[in-house]
Amino acid sequence: MKILSVSPAKILFVSLLFGSGSSVSIFAAEAPASSTFTEAQYERGELLYQQQCALCHGVELSEGAAPALIGTTFRKTWSRMGANVAELFNRIATTMPPRQEGSLNETQNLEILAYVLGRNNVLRGTEELKNDYAYFNAIPIARGDEALDPAANFIVGDYGLVPTGTGPSFNQLRAAADNADDWLYHNQNYKGTRYSALDQINTTNVGELQQVCAYQMTNNSRMQTGPIVYQGVMYVTNATHTAAINAATCERIWSHDWEPKDRMVWGNNRGVAIKDGYVVRGTADGYLFALDSANGHLLWARQAADPWLGETFTMPPMIFEDMVLIGPAGSEHAISGWIAAFSLADGELIWKFQTVPEAAAGGGPSWGNPNNIVLGGGAVWTPLSMDLDLDELYVAVTNPAPDFPAYLRPGENLYTNSIVALDVRTGELKWYKSVVPNDDHDWDLTQVSPVLKAGVDNVSRDLVATVGKDGILRTLDKNTHQPLYETPITTIKNQDVPVTPEGVHACPGVTGGVLWSGPAYHPEQKLLITPAIDYCARFSAAEEVELIPGQLYMGGGMRPDSEMSGWLTAVDVESGKVRWKYHATLPMVAGVTTTAGGLVISGTLDGKLLLLDVSSGEVIRSINVGAPIGGGIVSYAVAGKQYIATNSGNGTMAIRTGSETAREGSIIIYSLPTN
């Protein structure tokens, strides 16, 4: 059988992982590519177009008095947030022909749409278009043969390339772990410990915690941001919005709203990186851009990822010296993944490491390809970490594609689902460890932190923790690169049973285990505390696959069980033994932060900010924030006062929980009352 459609399981998969209501038109509903429109419908549409539309738009859909209906600009226009095939049909049906609205019936409007889509690289199928918004919303428009040109897409800000604001120096970023007042990187510091040495808020007084203020985002995009705090200023994001706010009062200092310039893929964003007055982030349409920390003015923007290949930036970048380190998500589109360094001054490429070089070449020693199919994957969408003494950059490389039929790509499939250690200055490979070889469950490796050093972090040897969607926490000895232990932190079932066309029931499902929020470390207790999703599913693989441009390339299907929950698990960092576990009624995807006050802080998808005792896992305080918590939670100090900041809004899992409604996201800040 050939996989030519987006199955209901795939729709659920995307809704779970990236959030339903995403800006990505192709993920909104089931719309098989084989049923886009027929040859006959296309031909009738061509005749109608020439009769009704050509006078204004041109015989060849361009060079008329009205806007062109073909070409790069048109395809970009109808591939953005809020602009898709469904909206295109609505435009045709309600406004065309001008001053004769309603003169064409629904069938005729569908035929004209079929012709316009066909002229814009949408594949013809075997069934006629039908008037259904969700169905239309799932039809992708293909770009065609145009190649990405980063130089042509470079934008210089109106006020020049050099920021007027200030920010942490590289020395301050290096010493972030010793600076409890600020939160300078997504995971607090380059090591990724997510630990705050502040203890003003502690196990004895969390009952007195009060909300100080809240900042409302400008739209209802998914809230998965990880706040950054520097000298009393907090930087937060969603898919298009970036804001600097007073970290003690929530007063907006400035905000910037990105106007998409190309097709948008997965409308998630998990935050910024800052240095020397630059505020840097990625976008859903593949741009990397920098703002001035003083006023939010755009300094520069450069399209570095190609959204028409499925590449999109969702991860928080890392800044090392004068380099911005980032890679694109999009394994499920069979991208050829990469991680790269770009100049902080203007976004120019410095080095690029290809994560699946054999797949990009069509196969190789670790990528057998008996059926000569398209191979890909190796996306990067979660935080990086570093060993600053060795100048080693650690990257969590994710799954291979097609996702489920591993027998169509026999071998280890390097470097997918591997921790990859690179020379941060050159991008050269130093070592790697394959964690889930020849993956057939879409079990991305998602985390490569914390990085711990003997004699510094209360451990006896140099360690790096890794965990992912397979739900197993592994801590590696950094000298031997071998796991000291492999500890399950969610339900594991049929882990080693191959996925077949007949199907197999296994745990976790494709969004089980650990997603974008990884372990936090508590040095006094020597614990790694990790959030996880607990659910199982029936996986099935295809015997044959075919890549449809713009659609998911799963190579099979996945039907989840009806039950789903979550865990916080505290594991002894050196022995791998479980110290305690907290079971949540819904999946745990929010960030985890530990503090010197003996606290573990996290959040739930039913809108509770949790404060637990790190020694026992007991919930000391639960605060209802009114909406799901799905992003980062941080602690910092302003003028000697400790604060805790969380997010709330449209998190994820909407289909499974049924609890989410469209709402603007919020940043909510708490502290102890002033005496």
NUVOGU-299619 format. One record per residue (C-alpha): x, y, z; residue number from 1. Coordinates in nm, 3 decimals. Example, Ala and Ser with C-alpha at 12.3 -4.5 7.8 and 13.67 -1.06 7.14 Angstrom:
> 1.230  -0.450  0.780  1;
> 1.367  -0.106  0.714  2;
***
This chain:
> 0.000  0.000  0.000  1;
> 0.113  0.353  -0.066  2;
> 0.084  0.613  0.205  3;
> -0.063  0.915  0.032  4;
> -0.264  1.074  0.306  5;
> -0.250  1.229  0.648  6;
> -0.421  0.971  0.868  7;
> -0.634  1.055  1.173  8;
> -0.352  0.921  1.390  9;
> -0.110  1.163  1.230  10;
> -0.348  1.450  1.294  11;
> -0.366  1.348  1.659  12;
> 0.011  1.317  1.667  13;
> 0.058  1.674  1.546  14;
> -0.215  1.809  1.770  15;
> -0.048  1.648  2.068  16;
> 0.306  1.744  1.989  17;
> 0.263  2.085  1.833  18;
> -0.084  2.188  1.950  19;
> -0.413  2.178  1.765  20;
> -0.509  2.501  1.602  21;
> -0.153  2.529  1.477  22;
> -0.075  2.776  1.204  23;
> 0.026  2.490  0.979  24;
> -0.254  2.438  0.733  25;
> -0.155  2.084  0.641  26;
> -0.191  1.959  0.998  27;
> -0.538  2.087  1.075  28;
> -0.746  1.795  0.951  29;
> -0.739  1.484  0.736  30;
> -0.715  1.577  0.370  31;
> -0.563  1.301  0.159  32;
> -0.339  1.422  -0.119  33;
> -0.512  1.166  -0.345  34;
> -0.839  1.360  -0.311  35;
> -0.730  1.717  -0.379  36;
> -0.910  1.755  -0.713  37;
> -0.963  1.556  -1.031  38;
> -0.839  1.616  -1.382  39;
> -1.195  1.685  -1.496  40;
> -1.254  1.935  -1.216  41;
> -0.929  2.108  -1.307  42;
> -1.026  2.132  -1.674  43;
> -1.371  2.273  -1.596  44;
> -1.202  2.522  -1.365  45;
> -0.966  2.631  -1.641  46;
> -1.259  2.708  -1.871  47;
> -1.442  2.900  -1.597  48;
> -1.128  3.090  -1.507  49;
> -1.078  3.210  -1.863  50;
> -1.443  3.320  -1.877  51;
> -1.471  3.483  -1.535  52;
> -1.123  3.573  -1.407  53;
> -0.870  3.612  -1.687  54;
> -0.972  3.966  -1.777  55;
> -0.852  4.093  -1.439  56;
> -0.588  3.841  -1.333  57;
> -0.443  3.754  -1.673  58;
> -0.478  3.458  -1.904  59;
> -0.179  3.287  -1.739  60;
> -0.292  3.393  -1.387  61;
> -0.048  3.684  -1.392  62;
> 0.030  4.013  -1.569  63;
> -0.324  4.137  -1.527  64;
> -0.453  4.445  -1.345  65;
> -0.547  4.232  -1.042  66;
> -0.293  4.046  -0.826  67;
> -0.124  3.740  -0.975  68;
> -0.270  3.403  -0.877  69;
> 0.048  3.210  -0.949  70;
> 0.411  3.226  -0.846  71;
> 0.620  3.255  -0.533  72;
> 0.443  3.556  -0.384  73;
> 0.100  3.400  -0.427  74;
> 0.210  3.069  -0.278  75;
> 0.374  3.241  0.019  76;
> 0.065  3.455  0.073  77;
> -0.164  3.155  0.109  78;
> 0.071  2.950  0.327  79;
> 0.091  3.175  0.632  80;
> -0.080  3.190  0.966  81;
> -0.449  3.256  0.907  82;
> -0.408  3.233  0.529  83;
> -0.450  2.888  0.375  84;
> -0.646  2.705  0.107  85;
> -0.964  2.732  0.316  86;
> -0.929  3.110  0.331  87;
> -0.844  3.120  -0.040  88;
> -1.169  2.941  -0.123  89;
> -1.359  3.176  0.105  90;
> -1.207  3.472  -0.082  91;
> -1.308  3.326  -0.418  92;
> -1.661  3.236  -0.305  93;
> -1.745  3.564  -0.133  94;
> -1.568  3.832  -0.335  95;
> -1.536  3.704  -0.693  96;
> -1.611  3.811  -0.959  97;
> -1.596  4.174  -0.842  98;
> -1.937  4.340  -0.816  99;
> -2.095  4.008  -0.917  100;
> -2.048  3.824  -0.590  101;
> -2.265  3.515  -0.570  102;
> -2.309  3.483  -0.946  103;
> -2.113  3.157  -0.943  104;
> -2.242  2.858  -0.753  105;
> -2.041  2.645  -0.509  106;
> -1.951  2.384  -0.770  107;
> -1.812  2.650  -1.002  108;
> -1.611  2.813  -0.725  109;
> -1.462  2.476  -0.635  110;
> -1.367  2.420  -0.999  111;
> -1.189  2.757  -1.016  112;
> -1.007  2.675  -0.693  113;
> -0.900  2.340  -0.841  114;
> -0.749  2.516  -1.142  115;
> -0.566  2.774  -0.931  116;
> -0.428  2.502  -0.702  117;
> -0.319  2.290  -0.995  118;
> -0.129  2.582  -1.148  119;
> 0.047  2.625  -0.812  120;
> 0.196  2.277  -0.785  121;
> -0.079  2.108  -0.581  122;
> -0.098  1.745  -0.690  123;
> -0.408  1.623  -0.869  124;
> -0.594  1.331  -0.715  125;
> -0.886  1.097  -0.767  126;
> -1.167  1.278  -0.583  127;
> -1.316  1.621  -0.636  128;
> -1.271  1.906  -0.390  129;
> -1.544  1.946  -0.131  130;
> -1.647  2.257  0.058  131;
> -1.520  2.187  0.409  132;
> -1.300  2.434  0.595  133;
> -1.095  2.181  0.791  134;
> -1.050  1.968  0.479  135;
> -0.923  2.269  0.279  136;
> -0.703  2.373  0.569  137;
> -0.509  2.049  0.532  138;
> -0.415  2.098  0.164  139;
> -0.057  2.219  0.121  140;
> 0.057  2.445  -0.160  141;
> 0.399  2.343  -0.290  142;
> 0.665  2.602  -0.368  143;
> 0.797  2.450  -0.687  144;
> 1.157  2.462  -0.799  145;
> 1.261  2.790  -0.636  146;
> 1.559  2.743  -0.405  147;
> 1.615  2.920  -0.076  148;
> 1.843  3.221  -0.115  149;
> 1.951  3.348  0.229  150;
> 2.142  3.642  0.080  151;
> 1.839  3.764  -0.116  152;
> 1.621  3.732  0.194  153;
> 1.851  3.933  0.421  154;
> 1.686  4.231  0.589  155;
> 1.866  4.523  0.754  156;
> 1.675  4.706  1.026  157;
> 1.574  5.068  0.977  158;
> 1.810  5.178  1.254  159;
> 2.115  4.978  1.150  160;
> 2.275  4.653  1.258  161;
> 2.430  4.760  1.590  162;
> 2.219  4.751  1.908  163;
> 2.197  5.049  2.139  164;
> 2.090  4.838  2.435  165;
> 2.293  4.634  2.677  166;
> 2.285  4.271  2.771  167;
> 2.497  4.006  2.932  168;
> 2.853  3.976  2.810  169;
> 2.991  3.640  2.709  170;
> 3.171  3.621  3.044  171;
> 2.838  3.672  3.218  172;
> 2.681  3.398  3.008  173;
> 2.968  3.165  3.095  174;
> 2.911  3.235  3.465  175;
> 2.531  3.212  3.451  176;
> 2.521  2.912  3.685  177;
> 2.675  3.130  3.957  178;
> 2.433  3.418  3.903  179;
> 2.109  3.342  4.083  180;
> 1.955  3.684  4.020  181;
> 1.924  3.634  3.644  182;
> 1.804  3.354  3.417  183;
> 2.029  3.399  3.115  184;
> 1.967  3.090  2.904  185;
> 1.661  2.875  2.836  186;
> 1.788  2.613  3.082  187;
> 1.944  2.880  3.311  188;
> 2.303  2.816  3.203  189;
> 2.511  2.642  2.939  190;
> 2.515  2.325  3.151  191;
> 2.136  2.321  3.153  192;
> 2.087  2.253  3.523  193;
> 1.766  2.457  3.561  194;
> 1.870  2.521  3.921  195;
> 1.828  2.849  4.110  196;
> 2.047  2.916  4.413  197;
> 1.781  3.151  4.554  198;
> 1.618  3.041  4.880  199;
> 1.402  3.336  4.985  200;
> 1.099  3.135  4.868  201;
> 1.127  2.794  5.035  202;
> 0.937  2.496  5.172  203;
> 0.833  2.688  5.484  204;
> 0.671  2.988  5.320  205;
> 0.532  2.888  4.978  206;
> 0.187  2.908  5.133  207;
> 0.232  3.285  5.140  208;
> 0.318  3.314  4.769  209;
> 0.106  3.576  4.591  210;
> 0.051  3.676  4.230  211;
> 0.228  4.003  4.158  212;
> 0.123  4.069  3.799  213;
> 0.056  3.919  3.458  214;
> 0.153  4.008  3.102  215;
> -0.090  3.924  2.822  216;
> 0.049  3.819  2.486  217;
> -0.108  3.963  2.173  218;
> -0.259  3.649  2.021  219;
> -0.366  3.297  2.109  220;
> -0.057  3.118  1.976  221;
> 0.075  2.824  2.174  222;
> 0.255  2.918  2.495  223;
> 0.574  2.711  2.512  224;
> 0.814  2.997  2.574  225;
> 1.100  2.980  2.821  226;
> 1.145  3.326  2.978  227;
> 1.490  3.488  2.989  228;
> 1.569  3.743  3.263  229;
> 1.856  3.993  3.275  230;
> 1.884  4.272  3.532  231;
> 1.512  4.295  3.594  232;
> 1.402  4.265  3.229  233;
> 1.222  3.954  3.106  234;
> 1.207  3.844  2.742  235;
> 0.920  3.622  2.626  236;
> 0.784  3.497  2.293  237;
> 0.514  3.314  2.109  238;
> 0.495  3.226  1.737  239;
> 0.517  3.588  1.620  240;
> 0.533  3.808  1.931  241;
> 0.847  3.905  2.125  242;
> 0.827  4.125  2.433  243;
> 1.054  4.278  2.696  244;
> 0.872  4.335  3.024  245;
> 0.961  4.452  3.372  246;
> 1.029  4.128  3.557  247;
> 0.889  4.268  3.882  248;
> 0.578  4.452  3.758  249;
> 0.496  4.297  3.416  250;
> 0.497  4.644  3.262  251;
> 0.572  4.620  2.892  252;
> 0.898  4.789  2.796  253;
> 0.866  4.710  2.425  254;
> 0.721  4.449  2.194  255;
> 0.784  4.334  1.841  256;
> 0.547  4.143  1.614  257;
> 0.705  3.950  1.331  258;
> 0.521  3.978  1.001  259;
> 0.569  3.638  0.832  260;
> 0.737  3.662  0.496  261;
> 0.701  3.304  0.378  262;
> 0.513  2.985  0.438  263;
> 0.472  2.910  0.809  264;
> 0.531  2.567  0.955  265;
> 0.449  2.464  1.316  266;
> 0.361  2.786  1.495  267;
> 0.552  2.721  1.816  268;
> 0.836  2.921  1.965  269;
> 1.028  2.845  2.282  270;
> 1.219  3.165  2.341  271;
> 1.513  3.393  2.274  272;
> 1.885  3.409  2.343  273;
> 2.050  3.735  2.454  274;
> 2.398  3.887  2.451  275;
> 2.547  4.239  2.433  276;
> 2.219  4.408  2.347  277;
> 2.107  4.147  2.090  278;
> 1.779  3.957  2.142  279;
> 1.777  3.667  1.894  280;
> 1.510  3.416  1.797  281;
> 1.380  3.203  1.512  282;
> 1.046  3.202  1.331  283;
> 0.798  2.955  1.187  284;
> 0.880  3.075  0.834  285;
> 1.249  2.993  0.872  286;
> 1.390  3.334  0.961  287;
> 1.651  3.408  1.225  288;
> 1.637  3.765  1.349  289;
> 1.787  3.998  1.610  290;
> 1.622  4.283  1.800  291;
> 1.775  4.570  1.996  292;
> 1.733  4.500  2.369  293;
> 1.682  4.873  2.432  294;
> 1.371  4.924  2.220  295;
> 1.281  4.611  2.022  296;
> 1.388  4.759  1.689  297;
> 1.475  4.500  1.426  298;
> 1.851  4.488  1.369  299;
> 1.860  4.218  1.104  300;
> 1.671  3.917  0.975  301;
> 1.790  3.635  0.753  302;
> 1.598  3.335  0.623  303;
> 1.820  3.046  0.725  304;
> 1.575  2.754  0.709  305;
> 1.353  2.653  0.418  306;
> 0.988  2.617  0.524  307;
> 0.895  2.468  0.187  308;
> 1.109  2.168  0.277  309;
> 0.936  2.153  0.616  310;
> 1.219  2.330  0.803  311;
> 1.107  2.561  1.082  312;
> 1.266  2.716  1.390  313;
> 1.092  2.629  1.717  314;
> 1.387  2.585  1.956  315;
> 1.545  2.853  2.173  316;
> 1.881  2.948  2.023  317;
> 2.209  2.949  2.213  318;
> 2.470  3.226  2.179  319;
> 2.836  3.133  2.220  320;
> 3.085  3.419  2.182  321;
> 2.957  3.591  1.866  322;
> 2.778  3.291  1.719  323;
> 2.408  3.204  1.726  324;
> 2.356  2.827  1.742  325;
> 2.028  2.688  1.612  326;
> 1.876  2.413  1.396  327;
> 1.537  2.346  1.235  328;
> 1.254  2.116  1.336  329;
> 1.077  1.910  1.070  330;
> 1.190  1.545  1.074  331;
> 0.837  1.435  0.989  332;
> 0.873  1.615  0.654  333;
> 1.189  1.418  0.577  334;
> 1.410  1.725  0.595  335;
> 1.786  1.670  0.593  336;
> 1.849  1.799  0.944  337;
> 2.130  2.027  1.055  338;
> 2.265  2.242  1.336  339;
> 2.452  2.559  1.245  340;
> 2.632  2.865  1.376  341;
> 2.538  3.209  1.244  342;
> 2.703  3.544  1.303  343;
> 2.547  3.742  1.585  344;
> 2.626  4.060  1.392  345;
> 2.423  3.981  1.078  346;
> 2.312  3.616  1.073  347;
> 2.565  3.505  0.812  348;
> 2.642  3.132  0.816  349;
> 2.967  3.037  0.992  350;
> 2.946  2.657  0.999  351;
> 2.684  2.387  0.950  352;
> 2.680  2.025  1.069  353;
> 2.458  1.788  0.871  354;
> 2.285  1.550  1.111  355;
> 2.185  1.287  0.851  356;
> 2.446  1.308  0.574  357;
> 2.390  0.950  0.454  358;
> 2.014  0.997  0.437  359;
> 2.059  1.316  0.235  360;
> 2.273  1.116  -0.008  361;
> 2.001  0.853  -0.048  362;
> 2.158  0.594  0.182  363;
> 2.487  0.472  0.320  364;
> 2.646  0.225  0.562  365;
> 2.406  0.313  0.845  366;
> 2.109  0.388  0.616  367;
> 2.027  0.090  0.401  368;
> 1.770  0.178  0.136  369;
> 1.648  -0.141  -0.036  370;
> 1.343  0.024  -0.194  371;
> 1.518  0.346  -0.298  372;
> 1.283  0.569  -0.098  373;
> 1.331  0.926  0.022  374;
> 1.522  0.932  0.354  375;
> 1.551  1.214  0.601  376;
> 1.498  1.339  0.954  377;
> 1.753  1.440  1.214  378;
> 1.579  1.765  1.305  379;
> 1.681  1.973  1.607  380;
> 1.410  2.138  1.815  381;
> 1.513  2.135  2.181  382;
> 1.773  2.323  2.390  383;
> 2.146  2.272  2.343  384;
> 2.401  2.235  2.621  385;
> 2.777  2.274  2.656  386;
> 3.090  2.175  2.841  387;
> 3.268  2.511  2.847  388;
> 3.600  2.362  2.957  389;
> 3.611  2.141  2.648  390;
> 3.427  2.377  2.410  391;
> 3.194  2.084  2.338  392;
> 2.844  2.154  2.213  393;
> 2.583  1.883  2.280  394;
> 2.296  1.840  2.036  395;
> 1.987  1.619  2.069  396;
> 1.933  1.490  1.715  397;
> 1.581  1.358  1.663  398;
> 1.407  1.084  1.464  399;
> 1.459  0.938  1.115  400;
> 1.197  0.955  0.838  401;
> 0.984  0.785  0.728  402;
> 0.909  0.736  1.096  403;
> 0.755  0.390  1.138  404;
> 0.886  0.145  0.870  405;
> 1.239  0.091  1.003  406;
> 1.283  -0.206  0.767  407;
> 1.279  0.039  0.474  408;
> 1.592  0.207  0.618  409;
> 1.785  -0.080  0.784  410;
> 2.084  0.024  0.992  411;
> 2.161  0.254  1.282  412;
> 2.039  0.562  1.087  413;
> 2.311  0.797  1.207  414;
> 2.298  1.050  1.356  415;
> 1.929  1.030  1.436  416;
> 1.829  0.984  1.800  417;
> 2.189  1.046  1.900  418;
> 2.364  1.280  2.134  419;
> 2.616  1.454  1.910  420;
> 2.917  1.637  2.056  421;
> 3.060  1.907  1.830  422;
> 3.351  2.147  1.847  423;
> 3.154  2.464  1.909  424;
> 3.397  2.680  1.711  425;
> 3.413  2.468  1.396  426;
> 3.110  2.237  1.401  427;
> 3.335  1.933  1.363  428;
> 3.216  1.606  1.515  429;
> 3.403  1.506  1.832  430;
> 3.194  1.206  1.939  431;
> 2.841  1.072  1.934  432;
> 2.626  0.816  2.111  433;
> 2.332  0.653  1.933  434;
> 2.050  0.618  2.187  435;
> 1.754  0.481  1.987  436;
> 1.906  0.326  1.671  437;
> 1.681  0.236  1.376  438;
> 1.386  0.398  1.552  439;
> 1.040  0.283  1.439  440;
> 0.826  0.466  1.698  441;
> 0.915  0.833  1.635  442;
> 1.102  0.830  1.967  443;
> 1.312  1.145  1.931  444;
> 1.604  1.206  2.159  445;
> 1.501  1.546  2.297  446;
> 1.733  1.642  2.582  447;
> 2.111  1.659  2.633  448;
> 2.129  1.819  2.975  449;
> 2.224  1.876  3.243  450;
> 2.599  1.853  3.194  451;
> 2.767  1.796  3.531  452;
> 3.131  1.814  3.634  453;
> 3.306  1.623  3.909  454;
> 3.411  1.844  4.196  455;
> 3.178  2.122  4.088  456;
> 2.824  1.985  4.074  457;
> 2.840  1.738  4.366  458;
> 2.900  1.438  4.141  459;
> 3.193  1.197  4.134  460;
> 3.252  1.198  3.758  461;
> 3.174  1.410  3.452  462;
> 2.819  1.334  3.336  463;
> 2.561  1.432  3.077  464;
> 2.196  1.332  3.103  465;
> 1.992  1.237  2.796  466;
> 1.624  1.157  2.766  467;
> 1.361  1.162  2.496  468;
> 1.029  1.037  2.373  469;
> 1.117  0.674  2.450  470;
> 1.073  0.765  2.818  471;
> 1.412  0.643  2.942  472;
> 1.655  0.864  3.135  473;
> 2.015  0.780  3.054  474;
> 2.313  0.944  3.218  475;
> 2.641  0.905  3.028  476;
> 2.993  0.911  3.159  477;
> 3.141  1.188  2.945  478;
> 3.480  1.021  2.929  479;
> 3.360  0.681  2.806  480;
> 3.037  0.807  2.642  481;
> 2.859  0.502  2.786  482;
> 2.537  0.509  2.995  483;
> 2.578  0.453  3.368  484;
> 2.212  0.351  3.383  485;
> 1.888  0.352  3.186  486;
> 1.594  0.440  3.409  487;
> 1.233  0.435  3.281  488;
> 1.041  0.748  3.381  489;
> 0.710  0.649  3.221  490;
> 0.534  0.330  3.113  491;
> 0.749  0.115  2.881  492;
> 0.595  -0.172  2.686  493;
> 0.708  -0.368  2.378  494;
> 1.001  -0.132  2.344  495;
> 1.200  -0.383  2.136  496;
> 0.913  -0.531  1.934  497;
> 0.945  -0.415  1.570  498;
> 0.659  -0.216  1.422  499;
> 0.499  -0.410  1.136  500;
> 0.217  -0.352  0.886  501;
> -0.002  -0.569  1.108  502;
> 0.062  -0.335  1.399  503;
> 0.201  -0.358  1.751  504;
> 0.089  -0.206  2.080  505;
> 0.373  -0.017  2.250  506;
> 0.446  0.247  2.511  507;
> 0.516  0.536  2.497  508;
> 0.323  0.670  2.199  509;
> 0.479  0.915  1.954  510;
> 0.444  1.202  2.199  511;
> 0.515  0.998  2.507  512;
> 0.817  1.032  2.726  513;
> 0.988  1.371  2.733  514;
> 0.920  1.656  2.489  515;
> 1.061  2.011  2.495  516;
> 1.116  2.042  2.872  517;
> 1.397  1.833  3.018  518;
> 1.546  1.739  3.353  519;
> 1.629  1.986  3.628  520;
> 1.914  1.912  3.868  521;
> 1.921  1.967  4.243  522;
> 2.285  1.955  4.359  523;
> 2.221  1.922  4.733  524;
> 1.988  1.625  4.684  525;
> 2.184  1.497  4.379  526;
> 1.856  1.446  4.195  527;
> 1.745  1.476  3.834  528;
> 1.375  1.565  3.820  529;
> 1.218  1.501  3.480  530;
> 0.865  1.561  3.342  531;
> 0.709  1.296  3.121  532;
> 0.398  1.191  2.930  533;
> 0.245  0.848  2.991  534;
> 0.040  0.691  2.717  535;
> 0.049  0.395  2.481  536;
> -0.056  0.341  2.122  537;
> -0.091  0.089  1.846  538;
> 0.171  0.151  1.577  539;
> 0.155  0.018  1.221  540;
> 0.409  0.056  0.942  541;
> 0.361  0.078  0.568  542;
> 0.509  -0.170  0.322  543;
> 0.558  0.110  0.070  544;
> 0.582  0.484  0.120  545;
> 0.570  0.791  -0.100  546;
> 0.672  1.142  -0.001  547;
> 0.406  1.402  -0.079  548;
> 0.558  1.752  -0.072  549;
> 0.437  1.947  0.229  550;
> 0.279  1.649  0.405  551;
> 0.390  1.434  0.694  552;
> 0.607  1.138  0.596  553;
> 0.524  0.900  0.880  554;
> 0.509  0.583  0.673  555;
> 0.225  0.428  0.868  556;
> -0.024  0.506  1.137  557;
> -0.061  0.535  1.512  558;
> -0.377  0.495  1.717  559;
> -0.340  0.611  2.078  560;
> -0.503  0.454  2.380  561;
> -0.778  0.651  2.548  562;
> -0.586  0.693  2.873  563;
> -0.310  0.951  2.910  564;
> -0.137  1.099  3.215  565;
> 0.197  1.239  3.328  566;
> 0.486  1.204  3.571  567;
> 0.753  1.396  3.755  568;
> 1.027  1.152  3.847  569;
> 1.322  1.218  4.080  570;
> 1.622  0.999  4.003  571;
> 1.951  0.975  4.189  572;
> 2.199  1.125  3.943  573;
> 2.473  0.866  3.999  574;
> 2.288  0.543  4.074  575;
> 1.983  0.589  3.853  576;
> 1.752  0.481  4.136  577;
> 1.411  0.645  4.156  578;
> 1.377  0.849  4.475  579;
> 1.017  0.960  4.428  580;
> 0.747  1.004  4.163  581;
> 0.454  1.243  4.125  582;
> 0.165  1.125  3.908  583;
> -0.039  1.390  3.724  584;
> -0.379  1.332  3.570  585;
> -0.262  1.492  3.244  586;
> 0.072  1.482  3.056  587;
> 0.361  1.681  3.204  588;
> 0.519  1.905  2.939  589;
> 0.598  2.221  3.139  590;
> 0.947  2.319  3.245  591;
> 1.090  2.208  3.578  592;
> 1.301  2.430  3.804  593;
> 1.469  2.341  4.132  594;
> 1.581  2.587  4.398  595;
> 1.807  2.615  4.699  596;
> 1.488  2.668  4.897  597;
> 1.420  2.296  4.864  598;
> 1.158  2.335  4.592  599;
> 1.073  2.166  4.266  600;
> 0.853  2.395  4.056  601;
> 0.654  2.277  3.755  602;
> 0.308  2.306  3.599  603;
> 0.024  2.098  3.461  604;
> -0.202  2.107  3.159  605;
> -0.504  2.154  3.384  606;
> -0.359  2.487  3.489  607;
> -0.185  2.423  3.820  608;
> 0.149  2.568  3.925  609;
> 0.303  2.298  4.144  610;
> 0.555  2.357  4.424  611;
> 0.693  2.031  4.561  612;
> 0.938  1.938  4.834  613;
> 1.250  1.822  4.650  614;
> 1.337  1.565  4.918  615;
> 1.004  1.383  4.913  616;
> 0.802  1.488  4.609  617;
> 0.519  1.608  4.833  618;
> 0.310  1.887  4.678  619;
> 0.334  2.172  4.928  620;
> 0.135  2.425  4.724  621;
> -0.077  2.412  4.410  622;
> -0.187  2.740  4.248  623;
> -0.459  2.749  3.982  624;
> -0.342  2.982  3.703  625;
> -0.657  2.942  3.492  626;
> -0.505  2.789  3.180  627;
> -0.265  2.507  3.082  628;
> 0.104  2.543  3.165  629;
> 0.317  2.412  2.881  630;
> 0.634  2.622  2.876  631;
> 0.925  2.726  3.092  632;
> 0.909  2.822  3.461  633;
> 1.191  3.035  3.602  634;
> 1.305  3.195  3.927  635;
> 1.515  3.511  3.962  636;
> 1.560  3.819  4.180  637;
> 1.499  4.190  4.128  638;
> 1.627  4.439  4.388  639;
> 1.690  4.155  4.631  640;
> 1.342  4.003  4.600  641;
> 1.289  3.652  4.462  642;
> 1.023  3.590  4.198  643;
> 0.878  3.289  4.020  644;
> 0.742  3.330  3.667  645;
> 0.525  3.083  3.481  646;
> 0.330  3.084  3.157  647;
> -0.030  2.995  3.093  648;
> -0.237  2.972  2.779  649;
> -0.291  2.734  2.493  650;
> -0.030  2.475  2.583  651;
> -0.088  2.155  2.387  652;
> -0.289  1.834  2.403  653;
> -0.617  2.010  2.321  654;
> -0.776  1.712  2.150  655;
> -0.688  1.475  2.430  656;
> -0.788  1.695  2.723  657;
> -1.078  1.879  2.564  658;
> -0.994  2.158  2.806  659;
> -0.844  2.426  2.587  660;
> -1.014  2.720  2.426  661;
> -0.867  2.998  2.216  662;
> -0.711  3.250  2.454  663;
> -0.421  3.486  2.473  664;
> -0.122  3.347  2.652  665;
> 0.006  3.502  2.973  666;
> 0.320  3.533  3.179  667;
> 0.227  3.528  3.549  668;
> 0.470  3.638  3.820  669;
> 0.462  3.544  4.189  670;
> 0.653  3.648  4.500  671;
> 0.619  3.664  4.877  672;
> 0.427  3.958  5.022  673;
> 0.630  4.263  5.114  674;
> 0.662  4.313  5.490  675;
***
